[in-house]
Amino acid sequence: MGRGDHKRKTGRNFLAQTPKNQLSDGIDVEYSEELADHDDKVAQARSRAADNRAKQK
């Protein structure tokens, strides 16, 4: 590593962020209400409650 290697702008950007068009909201669109059993409905309710808690913080 030479003198100028520490401030070089080229190379990998370790602090790069994910572009907004690639971000996901985490909602599964393949969920089918008519095929859901009791455990699925409980899991959906827990997920909604967790989302609400996360949004309040």
C-alpha positions as CSV (number, residue, x, y, z in Angstrom):
1,M,0.0,0.0,0.0
2,G,1.5,3.2,-1.1
3,R,1.0,6.7,0.0
4,G,-2.2,7.4,-2.0
5,D,-3.9,4.0,-1.5
6,H,-5.8,5.1,1.6
7,K,-7.8,7.9,0.0
8,R,-8.5,6.3,-3.3
9,K,-12.1,6.7,-4.5
10,T,-12.1,3.6,-6.8
11,G,-12.8,0.1,-5.6
12,R,-15.5,-1.5,-3.5
13,N,-17.8,0.8,-1.6
14,F,-18.2,-0.9,1.7
15,L,-20.9,1.6,2.8
16,A,-23.1,1.2,-0.2
17,Q,-26.8,1.2,0.4
18,T,-29.5,-0.9,-1.3
19,P,-31.4,1.1,-4.0
20,K,-34.9,2.0,-3.1
21,N,-36.3,0.1,-6.1
22,Q,-34.8,-3.2,-4.7
23,L,-36.1,-2.8,-1.2
24,S,-38.9,-5.2,-0.2
25,D,-41.6,-4.7,2.4
26,G,-41.5,-8.4,3.4
27,I,-45.1,-9.2,2.6
28,D,-45.7,-12.6,1.0
29,V,-48.1,-12.2,-1.8
30,E,-48.7,-15.9,-2.3
31,Y,-50.7,-16.2,0.9
32,S,-54.1,-17.7,0.2
33,E,-56.9,-17.0,2.7
34,E,-59.0,-20.0,1.7
35,L,-56.1,-22.4,2.2
36,A,-55.1,-21.0,5.6
37,D,-55.5,-23.1,8.7
38,H,-55.8,-21.9,12.3
39,D,-52.0,-21.8,12.8
40,D,-51.6,-19.6,9.7
41,K,-54.2,-17.1,11.0
42,V,-52.5,-17.0,14.4
43,A,-49.2,-16.4,12.7
44,Q,-50.7,-13.5,10.6
45,A,-52.1,-11.9,13.8
46,R,-48.7,-12.2,15.5
47,S,-47.1,-10.7,12.4
48,R,-49.5,-7.7,12.4
49,A,-48.9,-7.1,16.1
50,A,-45.1,-7.2,15.6
51,D,-45.4,-4.8,12.7
52,N,-47.5,-2.4,14.8
53,R,-44.9,-2.5,17.6
54,A,-42.1,-1.9,15.2
55,K,-43.9,1.1,13.6
56,Q,-44.5,2.7,17.0
57,K,-40.8,2.8,17.9
